[in-house]
Amino acid sequence: MFKYKNKEIFVGQGWTDDEGVRQPKNWNIWPDDYKAKMNITEIKEDARPDQRLYNWSMDENGKITSTPKDINVLKKDHLLMLNEGQRGIMWATDSYYIRELETGEAIPTKIKTWRASIRARAKEMETAINACSSVEDLSKILVVQDKDGKVTSGILFDWPILEV
């Protein structure tokens, strides 16, 4: 974030100074000493907290004030998301069970095994959520992925994949 005096200005957008002079949209390429001469300052913003877990606001100088959300509400919400997620994932293979009831055709073993692993993982996630006594605890079990999408930490919503 940048400011011209007390007015926020944006990279890639022109702006008008106090003398009425329209400044170019590439003003950000100016050398730092020229920006200082033009009364342009860069405001370093604080790191933003996880909005799933914290209520926060930022003042005009980039400083963040945050408060953790209520852990009991978060736990309730995450348990609900867990149950909905499990139901949604397993829905894709419900037809095998309907087919077995209607025709007697056996459910493939890999489907049964996968569904059992989904239920086991859901139970593991439920236990982890219920064990959280703070927002910090909950943040530790949320899945974190690297740039390639590989899970690096956490367990929440990291479901087993059905290999076809």
Phi, psi and omega in degrees: 000140179235153176228139167258111190055249179251008183259130178288134176236155189240138177299134179087003178232136176288166180207163182249130180277180185296338179271003179086009181275127179281122181267150186288160180286348177259026180305334184293345179274354178300147175298153183303321181293326178288321176300318180296318178298327180274006181064036176259127178235146176266130178260117178276116180280143171296156175296136181279134178285165179294114184292345175289336187244341186229144165269133182210162175215157180239134177276179184294348179256012176082008180273135184256137171245127182223153174224139179294145174288164181297122184298324181292322176293316179299317180297315179300314180297318181290325176294321176296314178298323178298311181296318178295320179296315179298315180299316181295321180291315184286338180306325183299337181246007178300330183299331177297322181287322177294317179299318179297318179295320185278325187241345183084358180292131185295147175281130178302142182302320181297329177291314179298317181296316180296314180298322177296322179291327176295313179297318180295317179295320178299319179296319178299316179293318179300316178298317180296318179297312182296334180281347182289130177246359179208165176298324179298319177300315181296322180297331181287338181260354175290140181293136173240131181244150175278183184296340179266003179087005179280133180291127180253337177196165179085163179233340186298124175068023172260088187272149173297148181262138175277116178276123181261000000 
